[in-house]
Amino acid sequence: MRHEERVYLRHMIDCAEEALAIADGLARSAFDRNRIAQLAAAKLVELIGESAGNLSPERRASHSEIAWADIIGMRHRLVHDYFNVDKELLWLVLTAELRPLLSTLQAMLKEIEG
């Protein structure tokens, strides 16, 4: 195991928690009107993808229930196609995808920490 994997998992967890905090209690219509919330959420999702890409292929393969390619791919879209961020997809990630991902990441971190 690369020592850094613990750091990357912790970073993903922190970013997921912060992104969930942005969405908690925020209606979709309010999110659509709040450019700061959109930018912050996009950045946090981007950072999750960046850290995911730094995990070893073996670590990712050990948790194939996670759509690693989608997470890393979304990071690439947010970084390289930032003029075309799909707010609907970002909202879906915030409200439906992050909470289950967070639970799995927390379990992965516990596995590493023993």
C-alpha positions as CSV (number, residue, x, y, z in Angstrom):
1,M,0.0,0.0,0.0
2,R,1.2,3.5,-0.8
3,H,1.3,5.6,2.2
4,E,-0.4,8.4,0.3
5,E,-3.6,6.4,-0.3
6,R,-4.7,7.1,3.3
7,V,-4.2,10.8,2.6
8,Y,-6.1,10.7,-0.7
9,L,-9.0,8.8,0.9
10,R,-9.2,11.3,3.7
11,H,-9.2,14.1,1.2
12,M,-12.0,12.5,-0.7
13,I,-14.0,12.1,2.5
14,D,-13.4,15.7,3.5
15,C,-14.4,17.0,0.1
16,A,-17.5,14.8,0.0
17,E,-18.6,16.0,3.4
18,E,-18.1,19.6,2.4
19,A,-20.0,19.2,-0.9
20,L,-22.9,17.5,1.0
21,A,-23.0,20.4,3.4
22,I,-23.5,22.7,0.5
23,A,-26.5,20.8,-0.8
24,D,-28.0,20.1,2.6
25,G,-31.1,22.2,3.1
26,L,-30.7,23.8,-0.4
27,A,-33.5,23.4,-2.9
28,R,-32.6,22.8,-6.5
29,S,-34.0,26.2,-7.5
30,A,-31.8,27.9,-4.9
31,F,-28.8,25.9,-6.1
32,D,-29.5,27.0,-9.7
33,R,-29.5,30.7,-8.6
34,N,-26.4,30.4,-6.3
35,R,-23.3,30.6,-8.5
36,I,-21.0,30.4,-5.5
37,A,-22.6,27.2,-4.4
38,Q,-22.3,25.8,-7.9
39,L,-18.6,26.7,-8.1
40,A,-17.8,25.4,-4.7
41,A,-19.6,22.1,-5.4
42,A,-17.9,21.7,-8.7
43,K,-14.5,22.3,-7.2
44,L,-15.1,19.8,-4.5
45,V,-16.3,17.2,-6.9
46,E,-13.2,17.9,-9.1
47,L,-11.0,17.4,-6.0
48,I,-12.7,14.1,-5.3
49,G,-11.9,13.0,-8.8
50,E,-8.3,14.1,-8.6
51,S,-7.7,12.1,-5.4
52,A,-9.5,9.1,-6.8
53,G,-7.1,9.2,-9.8
54,N,-4.2,9.1,-7.3
55,L,-5.3,5.8,-5.7
56,S,-3.5,2.7,-6.9
57,P,-5.2,0.6,-9.5
58,E,-5.2,-2.2,-7.0
59,R,-7.0,-0.1,-4.4
60,R,-9.6,0.9,-6.9
61,A,-10.0,-2.7,-8.1
62,S,-10.6,-3.9,-4.6
63,H,-13.7,-1.7,-4.5
64,S,-15.2,-2.2,-7.9
65,E,-18.6,-1.2,-6.6
66,I,-17.4,2.4,-7.0
67,A,-17.6,3.9,-10.5
68,W,-14.0,5.1,-10.4
69,A,-13.9,5.9,-14.2
70,D,-17.0,8.1,-13.8
71,I,-15.6,9.9,-10.8
72,I,-12.2,10.5,-12.5
73,G,-14.0,11.3,-15.8
74,M,-16.2,13.9,-14.2
75,R,-13.0,15.6,-12.8
76,H,-11.6,15.8,-16.3
77,R,-14.9,17.4,-17.6
78,L,-15.0,19.9,-14.8
79,V,-11.3,20.9,-15.4
80,H,-11.2,20.9,-19.2
81,D,-14.8,21.6,-20.2
82,Y,-15.7,24.1,-17.4
83,F,-17.8,26.3,-19.7
84,N,-20.2,23.4,-20.1
85,V,-20.7,22.1,-16.6
86,D,-24.0,20.3,-16.5
87,K,-25.8,21.7,-13.4
88,E,-28.3,18.8,-13.5
89,L,-25.5,16.2,-13.3
90,L,-23.7,18.2,-10.6
91,W,-27.0,18.3,-8.6
92,L,-27.5,14.6,-9.1
93,V,-24.0,13.9,-7.8
94,L,-24.6,16.1,-4.7
95,T,-28.0,14.7,-3.9
96,A,-27.8,11.1,-4.9
97,E,-24.3,9.9,-5.5
98,L,-22.1,11.5,-2.8
99,R,-23.7,10.0,0.3
100,P,-23.2,6.4,-0.8
101,L,-19.7,7.1,-2.0
102,L,-18.9,8.8,1.3
103,S,-20.0,5.6,3.2
104,T,-17.8,3.4,1.1
105,L,-14.8,5.7,1.3
106,Q,-15.1,5.8,5.1
107,A,-15.2,2.0,5.1
108,M,-12.1,1.9,2.8
109,L,-10.2,4.2,5.2
110,K,-11.1,2.0,8.2
111,E,-9.8,-1.0,6.2
112,I,-6.5,0.8,5.7
113,E,-6.2,2.0,9.2
114,G,-7.0,-1.4,10.6
